[in-house]
């Protein structure tokens, strides 16, 4: 399986040269306009309108916050390091933009506040660092370190924003006094660092292989270009003049551009255009759980559709989701009366095999409580197997899904069909990973449909100490 959007397959054809040229011209217009305002100060008109400033900055911050939340949710779900860093970039911009909105006199404070006024150049630079970092090669050990550092990065970023807000309110050190007309030397250096980081991000995102149905890499490159221009305008803009308003508008335009590109992407796996190669199509060891209701066909034949629906909802709404959340699994798909759940490393308690079989045992226990009230309802069979699989995106257009493919998946499905009703069957690979923790009863070497070699299977009776 390949995904050109994430560098695992053939890259999409390059856009026509004419389109690229026109895009470059459009992106250069704000910079040319800024140059004109700097060269002809008489054209740099002053317009102080505090409500417009507040709502403009607040809108940009709100869009950033929404993007940060959406990308962070996808990052957690797919454990993708690039999405983690992109979400932190949005979070940094959103937080400091919120502080800058509060710099509007009459909103929180009666007068101007230097710290709040200078929050945007600081936020732009912090966001630029995360943007440049997100454009690096994040496969392998580098990406694993990012995922491991994620909680600390979030805490550090929030601490910096809170500290900046506190120091600004207390008007300590260089943040005392009235806001300067233009940035002084330290903040100018900060803006230059941000400009360099955005330039790195633009070049790297342009080099990413891309899929014609995912405009995200190009959109991010264009947005980072606008933010780089905003960094330049921050340095040269004069408070409440057109050059000052320009960087506010550039920031809003950059984030709106990303929202539009995200909306034009696939509904399924909306952020797939940014996935690292390992996320889009990587090999890794996982454990797969299949659960199916034995006797479902006969139950459906003997009951009204509404009763069948109520039964499935009771199981799939009240029983399975809490177990998946508790054991760190990911529901891969629901197929009628069956569910497939994938467990990967990175859970809070134990490896993927232990969490998968723990979820299987807990599922049967929770299902038993439901069946005590409905003894005529069908009961689950559960099969768990572990092994190397290909993890990534399958399908095109509106039929895309993120799933796992491999022999280990097929064996897990077959083990479920061979499991005793109300019980959990596991494969030899899962049993080896569990070691002495598993209390099992051999089921022998079972012939599995569609497979040449028999499968050694065990009934899992419990976990030692569980």
DRENSEBA-663574 format. One line per field, with one value per residue (C-alpha): x, y, z; chain; residue in three letters; residue number from 1. Coordinates in Angstrom, 1 decimal, padded with zeros to 4 digits, always signed. Last residue first. Example, Ala and Ser with C-alpha at 12.3 -4.5 7.8 and 13.67 -1.06 7.14 Angstrom:
2
xx	(+013.7;+012.3)
yy	(-001.1;-004.5)
zz	(+007.1;+007.8)
vexgu	(A;A)
tivex	(ser;ala)
nuba	(2;1)
END
This chain:
466
xx	(-005.4;-002.3;-001.7;-003.9;-007.0;-008.5;-007.1;-008.0;-005.0;-004.2;-001.5;-002.4;-002.2;-000.1;-001.7;-004.0;-007.4;-009.5;-007.6;-006.8;-006.2;-003.1;-004.2;-006.7;-004.2;-005.6;-004.2;-003.2;-001.1;+001.4;+004.1;+004.9;+002.5;+004.5;+004.8;+001.0;+000.4;+002.6;+000.9;-002.5;-005.2;-008.8;-011.1;-014.3;-018.1;-018.7;-015.5;-013.0;-012.6;-014.3;-012.2;-009.1;-009.9;-010.1;-006.9;-005.2;-006.2;-004.9;-001.5;-001.3;-001.2;-003.1;-003.9;-006.3;-006.9;-009.8;-010.5;-013.7;-014.4;-011.5;-009.1;-008.6;-006.3;-004.3;-001.7;-000.4;+001.4;+001.4;+004.0;+002.4;-000.1;-003.4;-006.5;-009.9;-013.1;-016.5;-019.4;-022.8;-026.2;-029.1;-031.7;-030.4;-031.1;-030.6;-027.7;-026.6;-025.6;-023.5;-022.0;-021.0;-019.0;-017.1;-016.6;-015.3;-013.0;-011.4;-010.9;-009.6;-007.0;-006.1;-005.4;-003.7;-001.3;-000.5;+000.0;+002.6;+001.9;-000.1;-000.1;-000.3;+002.5;+002.7;-000.1;-003.5;-006.0;-009.7;-012.0;-015.7;-018.3;-022.1;-022.3;-018.7;-017.4;-013.9;-010.5;-011.6;-008.3;-007.1;-005.7;-007.0;-009.4;-010.6;-011.2;-013.1;-015.3;-016.1;-017.0;-019.8;-022.2;-022.3;-021.4;-023.1;-026.3;-026.4;-026.3;-029.2;-031.3;-030.7;-031.8;-034.9;-035.7;-035.2;-037.8;-036.6;-036.3;-034.2;-031.9;-031.3;-030.5;-028.0;-026.4;-025.8;-022.2;-021.6;-018.2;-015.1;-011.8;-008.7;-005.5;-002.1;+000.6;+004.1;+005.0;+005.5;+004.7;+002.4;+001.0;+002.2;+005.7;+006.0;+005.0;+001.4;+000.9;-001.4;-003.3;-004.8;-008.4;-008.2;-011.7;-013.4;-010.7;-009.2;-011.1;-012.0;-008.4;-007.4;-010.0;-008.9;-005.2;-006.0;-008.0;-004.8;-002.6;-005.3;-005.6;-001.8;-001.6;-004.4;-002.6;+000.6;-001.0;-002.5;+000.9;+002.0;-001.4;-000.7;-002.0;+001.5;+004.2;+005.1;+008.8;+009.6;+006.0;+005.8;+008.7;+007.3;+003.9;+005.8;+007.1;+003.5;+002.3;+005.0;+004.1;+000.5;+001.7;+003.9;+001.0;-001.4;+001.1;+001.5;-002.3;-003.7;-004.6;-006.5;-003.5;-001.3;+002.0;+005.7;+007.1;+009.6;+007.3;+006.9;+010.7;+011.2;+008.3;+009.4;+012.9;+011.6;+009.3;+012.3;+014.3;+011.5;+011.0;+014.7;+014.4;+011.4;+013.4;+016.2;+013.7;+012.4;+015.8;+016.6;+013.4;+010.2;+008.5;+006.4;+007.3;+004.6;+004.3;+006.2;+007.3;+007.8;+011.6;+011.6;+008.2;+004.9;+003.0;+000.3;+003.0;+005.0;+001.8;+000.9;+004.4;+004.5;+001.1;+002.3;+005.7;+004.0;+001.5;+004.5;+006.4;+003.4;+002.7;+006.3;+006.5;+003.5;+004.9;+008.4;+007.8;+006.1;+008.9;+011.5;+009.7;+009.7;+013.5;+014.0;+012.3;+010.4;+010.3;+012.3;+012.0;+009.0;+007.4;+010.6;+010.3;+006.6;+007.5;+010.1;+007.7;+005.0;+007.5;+008.5;+004.9;+004.0;+006.8;+005.9;+002.3;+002.9;+004.4;+001.2;+000.4;+003.8;+003.7;+000.2;-002.0;-004.6;-007.7;-006.9;-009.0;-010.9;-010.6;-007.2;-006.6;-003.7;-006.2;-006.1;-002.4;-002.8;-005.3;-002.8;-000.1;-002.3;-003.5;+000.0;+001.5;-001.4;-001.1;+002.5;+001.8;-000.7;+001.9;+004.4;+002.0;+000.9;+004.5;+004.9;+002.0;+000.5;-002.5;-005.3;-003.3;-002.1;-005.6;-006.9;-004.0;-004.8;-008.4;-007.6;-004.8;-006.9;-009.8;-007.3;-005.8;-009.3;-010.1;-006.8;-007.3;-010.9;-009.6;-007.0;-009.6;-012.2;-009.8;-008.3;-011.7;-012.9;-009.8;-009.9;-006.7;-006.1;-002.8;-001.9;+001.3;+001.1;+003.1;+005.8;+006.7;+009.5;+008.1;+004.6;+005.9;+007.9;+004.8;+002.8;+005.5;+005.5;+001.7;+001.8;+004.5;+002.0;-000.1;+003.0;+004.2;+000.8;+000.8;+004.2;+003.1;+000.0;+002.0;+004.5;+001.7;+001.4;+003.8;+002.5;+001.8;+004.6;+005.0;+004.5;+005.4;+006.0;+003.0;+000.6;+001.9;+000.4;+001.3;+000.0)
yy	(-010.2;-011.4;-014.0;-013.3;-015.3;-018.3;-017.6;-020.4;-021.3;-021.6;-023.0;-022.2;-024.8;-024.1;-023.6;-020.8;-020.0;-021.6;-022.2;-025.7;-025.6;-026.8;-027.5;-025.6;-025.4;-024.0;-020.7;-018.6;-015.8;-013.9;-016.6;-015.3;-012.7;-012.1;-015.8;-016.2;-013.4;-015.1;-018.5;-017.1;-016.2;-017.4;-015.6;-017.1;-016.5;-018.8;-020.9;-019.4;-020.8;-017.9;-015.4;-017.3;-016.9;-013.1;-013.0;-015.1;-012.7;-009.8;-011.5;-012.3;-008.6;-005.3;-002.7;+000.2;+003.8;+004.2;+005.9;+005.6;+009.2;+009.4;+006.5;+003.3;+002.1;+004.3;+002.9;+000.2;-002.8;-005.7;-007.5;-009.8;-010.4;-012.3;-012.0;-013.8;-013.1;-014.9;-012.9;-014.0;-013.8;-012.3;-014.8;-014.3;-010.5;-009.2;-011.6;-011.0;-007.4;-008.5;-011.2;-008.6;-006.7;-009.9;-010.8;-007.4;-007.4;-010.6;-009.2;-005.9;-007.7;-009.8;-006.6;-004.7;-007.6;-007.9;-004.2;-003.9;-002.9;-000.1;+003.4;+002.4;+003.4;+000.1;-000.7;-002.3;-002.6;-003.3;-005.1;-005.3;-007.8;-007.6;-005.7;-004.9;-002.2;-001.0;-000.1;+000.6;+001.8;+000.3;+002.0;-000.5;+001.8;+003.5;+000.3;-001.1;+002.0;+001.8;-001.9;-002.4;+000.5;+001.7;-001.5;-003.9;-002.0;-000.6;-004.0;-005.2;-002.2;-002.6;-006.3;-005.3;-002.6;-005.1;-007.4;-010.7;-014.4;-013.9;-011.4;-013.9;-016.6;-014.4;-013.3;-016.8;-016.1;-012.3;-011.3;-009.9;-009.5;-008.2;-007.3;-007.0;-004.8;-005.0;-002.3;-001.8;+001.7;+003.1;+006.5;+006.7;+005.5;+007.9;+010.9;+012.1;+015.6;+014.8;+012.4;+015.4;+014.8;+011.0;+010.5;+013.7;+013.9;+017.3;+020.4;+021.3;+021.1;+023.4;+026.0;+025.8;+026.2;+029.3;+030.8;+030.4;+032.3;+035.0;+035.7;+036.1;+038.3;+040.5;+041.2;+041.7;+044.3;+046.3;+047.5;+048.6;+050.3;+052.4;+051.6;+051.0;+051.3;+048.2;+047.5;+044.6;+043.1;+043.5;+041.2;+038.6;+038.9;+038.1;+034.9;+034.2;+034.6;+032.2;+029.8;+029.8;+029.1;+026.2;+024.9;+025.1;+023.2;+020.4;+020.4;+020.1;+016.5;+015.0;+015.6;+013.6;+015.1;+014.4;+016.9;+019.3;+022.3;+021.5;+021.5;+024.9;+026.6;+025.2;+026.5;+029.9;+029.8;+029.1;+031.9;+034.4;+033.3;+033.9;+037.3;+038.1;+037.3;+039.5;+042.3;+041.6;+042.0;+045.2;+047.2;+046.6;+049.8;+052.5;+051.0;+049.9;+052.1;+051.3;+048.0;+044.9;+045.3;+044.5;+043.8;+045.2;+043.0;+042.2;+041.5;+039.3;+037.3;+036.9;+035.9;+033.3;+031.8;+031.6;+030.0;+027.5;+026.5;+025.8;+023.9;+021.8;+020.9;+020.1;+017.9;+015.9;+015.5;+014.5;+010.7;+011.5;+013.7;+011.1;+008.5;+010.8;+011.2;+007.5;+006.4;+008.8;+012.5;+013.9;+017.7;+019.9;+019.7;+021.2;+024.2;+024.7;+024.2;+027.0;+029.2;+028.9;+030.1;+033.0;+034.0;+033.8;+036.2;+038.6;+038.4;+038.9;+042.3;+044.3;+042.0;+042.7;+046.4;+047.0;+049.8;+051.4;+050.6;+046.9;+043.9;+045.1;+048.9;+049.2;+046.3;+044.4;+041.6;+040.7;+040.3;+037.7;+035.8;+035.9;+034.5;+031.5;+030.9;+031.2;+028.7;+026.3;+026.4;+025.5;+022.9;+021.3;+021.2;+019.6;+016.8;+016.4;+015.7;+013.2;+011.0;+008.8;+008.2;+008.9;+011.3;+013.3;+013.4;+014.9;+017.3;+018.4;+019.2;+021.0;+023.1;+024.0;+025.1;+027.2;+028.7;+029.7;+031.3;+033.2;+034.6;+035.7;+037.2;+039.2;+040.6;+041.1;+043.1;+045.2;+046.1;+047.1;+049.3;+051.4;+053.4;+054.2;+055.8;+056.0;+054.5;+056.3;+059.3;+056.8;+056.2;+053.6;+051.7;+051.7;+050.6;+047.8;+046.6;+046.6;+044.6;+042.1;+041.8;+041.2;+038.5;+035.7;+036.6;+036.7;+033.3;+031.8;+033.2;+031.6;+028.3;+028.3;+029.1;+026.3;+023.8;+021.9;+019.1;+015.6;+013.7;+011.9;+008.2;+006.3;+006.5;+010.2;+011.1;+012.3;+009.6;+007.0;+003.4;+000.0)
zz	(+037.1;+039.0;+036.3;+033.4;+032.6;+030.8;+027.4;+025.0;+023.0;+019.3;+017.1;+013.5;+010.7;+007.7;+004.2;+005.1;+003.4;+006.0;+009.2;+010.4;+014.1;+015.9;+019.5;+021.6;+024.4;+027.7;+028.9;+031.9;+030.4;+032.6;+032.1;+028.6;+027.3;+024.1;+023.4;+023.9;+021.4;+018.8;+019.4;+018.7;+021.2;+021.8;+024.1;+025.5;+025.6;+022.7;+022.2;+019.8;+016.3;+014.5;+016.6;+015.7;+012.0;+012.3;+014.3;+011.6;+008.9;+010.8;+011.5;+007.8;+006.9;+006.6;+009.1;+008.7;+008.0;+005.6;+002.4;+000.5;-000.4;-002.7;-002.6;-000.7;+002.1;+004.3;+006.6;+008.9;+007.3;+009.8;+011.9;+014.6;+017.3;+017.4;+019.5;+018.9;+020.7;+020.5;+021.8;+022.9;+021.2;+023.2;+024.7;+028.2;+028.1;+031.7;+032.4;+028.9;+029.7;+032.7;+030.5;+027.9;+030.5;+031.4;+027.8;+027.0;+030.0;+028.9;+025.3;+026.6;+028.8;+025.8;+023.8;+026.6;+027.2;+023.6;+023.1;+025.8;+029.4;+031.1;+029.7;+026.0;+023.6;+021.7;+019.4;+019.8;+016.9;+017.3;+014.9;+015.6;+014.4;+014.4;+011.1;+010.3;+012.6;+011.8;+013.1;+016.7;+018.3;+021.5;+024.6;+027.2;+029.0;+025.9;+024.1;+027.1;+027.3;+023.6;+023.6;+026.2;+026.2;+022.6;+020.7;+022.9;+023.8;+020.3;+018.8;+020.9;+020.2;+016.5;+016.6;+018.5;+016.0;+013.1;+014.6;+016.0;+014.9;+011.7;+013.4;+016.3;+013.7;+012.0;+015.3;+016.5;+017.7;+018.0;+016.8;+018.4;+016.6;+018.4;+016.7;+018.4;+016.8;+015.4;+012.9;+009.2;+007.9;+005.2;+006.0;+009.6;+008.7;+005.8;+007.9;+007.6;+006.3;+003.4;+005.7;+007.6;+006.5;+007.1;+005.9;+004.8;+002.1;+001.7;+000.5;+004.1;+005.1;+002.3;+003.3;+006.9;+005.9;+003.8;+006.7;+008.8;+006.4;+005.7;+009.4;+009.8;+006.7;+008.0;+011.3;+009.5;+007.3;+010.1;+011.2;+007.7;+007.4;+010.6;+014.1;+015.4;+012.8;+010.8;+009.9;+012.2;+012.3;+008.6;+008.1;+010.4;+008.5;+005.3;+007.0;+008.0;+004.4;+003.2;+006.0;+004.6;+001.1;+002.2;+004.4;+001.4;-000.8;+001.8;+002.5;-001.1;-000.8;-003.8;-006.2;-003.8;-002.6;-002.3;+000.2;-001.4;-001.1;+002.6;+003.0;+001.3;+003.2;+006.5;+006.1;+005.2;+008.2;+010.5;+008.9;+009.4;+013.0;+013.7;+012.1;+014.3;+017.4;+016.3;+015.8;+019.3;+020.8;+018.7;+019.3;+017.5;+016.2;+017.8;+021.2;+023.6;+026.7;+029.9;+031.4;+029.3;+029.4;+033.1;+034.7;+033.7;+036.2;+033.6;+031.0;+033.4;+034.1;+030.4;+029.4;+032.3;+031.2;+027.6;+028.6;+030.9;+028.2;+025.8;+028.4;+029.4;+025.7;+025.0;+028.1;+027.1;+023.5;+024.4;+023.8;+020.5;+019.5;+020.5;+018.3;+015.4;+015.6;+016.1;+012.9;+010.6;+011.4;+008.5;+009.2;+008.2;+011.7;+013.2;+010.9;+011.9;+015.6;+015.4;+013.4;+016.1;+018.6;+016.3;+015.6;+019.2;+020.2;+017.4;+018.5;+022.2;+021.7;+022.4;+025.3;+026.9;+026.2;+027.7;+026.3;+028.6;+030.5;+030.7;+029.8;+026.7;+027.0;+025.3;+022.8;+024.4;+025.2;+021.5;+021.8;+024.6;+022.5;+019.6;+021.9;+022.7;+019.2;+017.6;+020.1;+019.8;+016.0;+016.1;+018.8;+016.4;+013.6;+016.0;+017.0;+013.3;+012.3;+015.2;+014.1;+016.8;+014.5;+017.0;+019.1;+016.1;+014.6;+017.9;+017.9;+014.4;+015.2;+018.5;+017.0;+014.0;+016.3;+018.4;+015.4;+014.0;+017.4;+017.5;+014.0;+014.9;+018.2;+016.3;+013.9;+016.6;+018.8;+016.0;+014.6;+018.0;+018.6;+015.5;+015.1;+011.4;+010.4;+006.8;+005.5;+002.1;+003.4;+004.6;+000.9;+000.9;+003.9;+002.5;-000.9;+000.6;+002.5;-000.7;-002.5;+000.4;+000.3;-003.5;-003.4;-002.5;-005.6;-007.8;-006.5;-007.1;-010.7;-011.4;-010.0;-012.1;-015.2;-014.5;-014.4;-011.1;-010.6;-011.2;-008.0;-006.3;-006.7;-003.4;+000.2;+000.6;+002.6;-000.1;-002.4;-000.2;-000.9;+000.0)
vexgu	(A;A;A;A;A;A;A;A;A;A;A;A;A;A;A;A;A;A;A;A;A;A;A;A;A;A;A;A;A;A;A;A;A;A;A;A;A;A;A;A;A;A;A;A;A;A;A;A;A;A;A;A;A;A;A;A;A;A;A;A;A;A;A;A;A;A;A;A;A;A;A;A;A;A;A;A;A;A;A;A;A;A;A;A;A;A;A;A;A;A;A;A;A;A;A;A;A;A;A;A;A;A;A;A;A;A;A;A;A;A;A;A;A;A;A;A;A;A;A;A;A;A;A;A;A;A;A;A;A;A;A;A;A;A;A;A;A;A;A;A;A;A;A;A;A;A;A;A;A;A;A;A;A;A;A;A;A;A;A;A;A;A;A;A;A;A;A;A;A;A;A;A;A;A;A;A;A;A;A;A;A;A;A;A;A;A;A;A;A;A;A;A;A;A;A;A;A;A;A;A;A;A;A;A;A;A;A;A;A;A;A;A;A;A;A;A;A;A;A;A;A;A;A;A;A;A;A;A;A;A;A;A;A;A;A;A;A;A;A;A;A;A;A;A;A;A;A;A;A;A;A;A;A;A;A;A;A;A;A;A;A;A;A;A;A;A;A;A;A;A;A;A;A;A;A;A;A;A;A;A;A;A;A;A;A;A;A;A;A;A;A;A;A;A;A;A;A;A;A;A;A;A;A;A;A;A;A;A;A;A;A;A;A;A;A;A;A;A;A;A;A;A;A;A;A;A;A;A;A;A;A;A;A;A;A;A;A;A;A;A;A;A;A;A;A;A;A;A;A;A;A;A;A;A;A;A;A;A;A;A;A;A;A;A;A;A;A;A;A;A;A;A;A;A;A;A;A;A;A;A;A;A;A;A;A;A;A;A;A;A;A;A;A;A;A;A;A;A;A;A;A;A;A;A;A;A;A;A;A;A;A;A;A;A;A;A;A;A;A;A;A;A;A;A;A;A;A;A;A;A;A;A;A;A;A;A;A;A;A;A;A;A;A;A;A;A;A;A;A;A;A;A;A;A;A;A;A;A;A;A;A;A;A;A;A;A)
tivex	(unk;unk;unk;unk;unk;unk;unk;unk;unk;unk;unk;unk;unk;unk;unk;unk;unk;unk;unk;unk;unk;unk;unk;unk;unk;unk;unk;unk;unk;unk;unk;unk;unk;unk;unk;unk;unk;unk;unk;unk;unk;unk;unk;unk;unk;unk;unk;unk;unk;unk;unk;unk;unk;unk;unk;unk;unk;unk;unk;unk;unk;unk;unk;unk;unk;unk;unk;unk;unk;unk;unk;unk;unk;unk;unk;unk;unk;unk;unk;unk;unk;unk;unk;unk;unk;unk;unk;unk;unk;unk;unk;unk;unk;unk;unk;unk;unk;unk;unk;unk;unk;unk;unk;unk;unk;unk;unk;unk;unk;unk;unk;unk;unk;unk;unk;unk;unk;unk;unk;unk;unk;unk;unk;unk;unk;unk;unk;unk;unk;unk;unk;unk;unk;unk;unk;unk;unk;unk;unk;unk;unk;unk;unk;unk;unk;unk;unk;unk;unk;unk;unk;unk;unk;unk;unk;unk;unk;unk;unk;unk;unk;unk;unk;unk;unk;unk;unk;unk;unk;unk;unk;unk;unk;unk;unk;unk;unk;unk;unk;unk;unk;unk;unk;unk;unk;unk;unk;unk;unk;unk;unk;unk;unk;unk;unk;unk;unk;unk;unk;unk;unk;unk;unk;unk;unk;unk;unk;unk;unk;unk;unk;unk;unk;unk;unk;unk;unk;unk;unk;unk;unk;unk;unk;unk;unk;unk;unk;unk;unk;unk;unk;unk;unk;unk;unk;unk;unk;unk;unk;unk;unk;unk;unk;unk;unk;unk;unk;unk;unk;unk;unk;unk;unk;unk;unk;unk;unk;unk;unk;unk;unk;unk;unk;unk;unk;unk;unk;unk;unk;unk;unk;unk;unk;unk;unk;unk;unk;unk;unk;unk;unk;unk;unk;unk;unk;unk;unk;unk;unk;unk;unk;unk;unk;unk;unk;unk;unk;unk;unk;unk;unk;unk;unk;unk;unk;unk;unk;unk;unk;unk;unk;unk;unk;unk;unk;unk;unk;unk;unk;unk;unk;unk;unk;unk;unk;unk;unk;unk;unk;unk;unk;unk;unk;unk;unk;unk;unk;unk;unk;unk;unk;unk;unk;unk;unk;unk;unk;unk;unk;unk;unk;unk;unk;unk;unk;unk;unk;unk;unk;unk;unk;unk;unk;unk;unk;unk;unk;unk;unk;unk;unk;unk;unk;unk;unk;unk;unk;unk;unk;unk;unk;unk;unk;unk;unk;unk;unk;unk;unk;unk;unk;unk;unk;unk;unk;unk;unk;unk;unk;unk;unk;unk;unk;unk;unk;unk;unk;unk;unk;unk;unk;unk;unk;unk;unk;unk;unk;unk;unk;unk;unk;unk;unk;unk;unk;unk;unk;unk;unk;unk;unk;unk;unk;unk;unk;unk;unk;unk;unk;unk;unk;unk;unk;unk;unk;unk;unk;unk;unk;unk;unk;unk;unk;unk;unk;unk;unk;unk;unk;unk;unk;unk;unk;unk;unk;unk)
nuba	(466;465;464;463;462;461;460;459;458;457;456;455;454;453;452;451;450;449;448;447;446;445;444;443;442;441;440;439;438;437;436;435;434;433;432;431;430;429;428;427;426;425;424;423;422;421;420;419;418;417;416;415;414;413;412;411;410;409;408;407;406;405;404;403;402;401;400;399;398;397;396;395;394;393;392;391;390;389;388;387;386;385;384;383;382;381;380;379;378;377;376;375;374;373;372;371;370;369;368;367;366;365;364;363;362;361;360;359;358;357;356;355;354;353;352;351;350;349;348;347;346;345;344;343;342;341;340;339;338;337;336;335;334;333;332;331;330;329;328;327;326;325;324;323;322;321;320;319;318;317;316;315;314;313;312;311;310;309;308;307;306;305;304;303;302;301;300;299;298;297;296;295;294;293;292;291;290;289;288;287;286;285;284;283;282;281;280;279;278;277;276;275;274;273;272;271;270;269;268;267;266;265;264;263;262;261;260;259;258;257;256;255;254;253;252;251;250;249;248;247;246;245;244;243;242;241;240;239;238;237;236;235;234;233;232;231;230;229;228;227;226;225;224;223;222;221;220;219;218;217;216;215;214;213;212;211;210;209;208;207;206;205;204;203;202;201;200;199;198;197;196;195;194;193;192;191;190;189;188;187;186;185;184;183;182;181;180;179;178;177;176;175;174;173;172;171;170;169;168;167;166;165;164;163;162;161;160;159;158;157;156;155;154;153;152;151;150;149;148;147;146;145;144;143;142;141;140;139;138;137;136;135;134;133;132;131;130;129;128;127;126;125;124;123;122;121;120;119;118;117;116;115;114;113;112;111;110;109;108;107;106;105;104;103;102;101;100;99;98;97;96;95;94;93;92;91;90;89;88;87;86;85;84;83;82;81;80;79;78;77;76;75;74;73;72;71;70;69;68;67;66;65;64;63;62;61;60;59;58;57;56;55;54;53;52;51;50;49;48;47;46;45;44;43;42;41;40;39;38;37;36;35;34;33;32;31;30;29;28;27;26;25;24;23;22;21;20;19;18;17;16;15;14;13;12;11;10;9;8;7;6;5;4;3;2;1)
END
